[in-house]
Amino acid sequence: MRHRRKRSLKWLTGYRNAVLKNLAIDLILREHIETSVVNAKALREFIEPLLRRASHQEARVRQLLFATLGHRSAVAKLIRDLGPRFASRRGGYLSILKTSTRRGDQNERALVHFV
């Protein structure tokens, strides 16, 4: 069982964190993105704690979100729009829909969007 283990994606830590941060910023700003299935599942583990925190309207929460994402407009949208939208929900903020395979390497693609 893999309880409480994060997906490593077999990447170096800095690269993995950068990819997940950029995917999270794109998802917050656009509210849907298309990526690989593996990245989508890792993104779910990365962004759901941020959405849980964003439902609280406190200055410390804003600082923590900015320290994690480092993007002012993404943090503002997270606190202003997405936090109140999911305040009454207990989890499961993202939906991952498998769409197709990429032509070059047959990698499975997925559409990730907020519920």
N, C-alpha and C positions, 0 to 999 in steps of 0.2 A: 504494500500500500504506500501511497505517496502523500500521506497527510502532512500538511504544513511544509511542504517542499516547493520551492519555486522552480519554474521551468528555466533551465540554463541555456537552452538553444545552442549549446556547444560553441558559444562565442566568448570572447574576453569580456570581463565585467564592464569596463568602460564603454565598449562598443554596444553591448546589450542595453545598458542604461540609456545611451544616446538614442538608439533606435526606438526604444519604448517611449522615451520622452517625446520624440518627434511624432511618433504615431499618435500619442495621446493628445498633443497639441492640435494636430490635424483633425482628429476626431471631435474634439471639443469645438473647434471653430466651424467645421463643416457639418457636423452631426452624423456623417456617414462616410466611410472610406472603404476601399477595396484593397485587401492585402492577402498574404498567404494564410492558410488555416492555422499553422503553427504560431505565426506572429499574432494572429487574432486571439488565440487562447492565452498567450502570454500577456497581451494587452489587456485582456479582461482582468487578470490578476493584478495588473499594475494600476488600472484606473478605478476599479470599484472602491478601494479604500479612499481615494481622493473624492469620489462622489459622496461617500458616506460623511466625510468631513465637511464638504461644501454645504451640507444642509444646515449647519450651525452658522449663524451670522455673527461671528466674533472676529476681532482683529488678529488674534493669534492664529486662527484658522487660515486667514488670508496670508499671513507670513509663512506658514508651513506649506501652503499650496504654491506660493511663489518660490520658495526654496526648492521644491520638488520640480516644478515645471519651468520656472524662469522666463515666463512669457506673460506680460501684463494683461493683454486683451483676453488670453485664454483663461487666466485666473478670474478676471472680471466677469466673463460670461459664465464660468463655472459657478461662481457665487451668486450672480444676479439671476440667471435663467435656469440652469440645470439643477442647482441645489434645492431651490424651492419646489421644482417639478417632482423630484424624487424624495422629498422629505418624508412622506408617509409610506414609502416603499421600504421593505426590509432588505432587499438585495435583488440581484438579477437585473441590473440596469442595462446591460448590453444584450443584443441579439446577434448571433453569428449565423449567417446563411451561406452555405457552400454554393458557389456559382458555377465555376468551370475550371478547366485546367489551362495553365499557361502553355502556349504553343512550343516555346523553345525547350523547356526542361520538364514539362508535364507536372509542374508543381500545382497543387490544388489551391484555388483562389477562394476567398470568402468576402462577403459584404458584411461589414460591422456597422451597426447603428444602434442608437438609443431606443429603448422600448417605449 
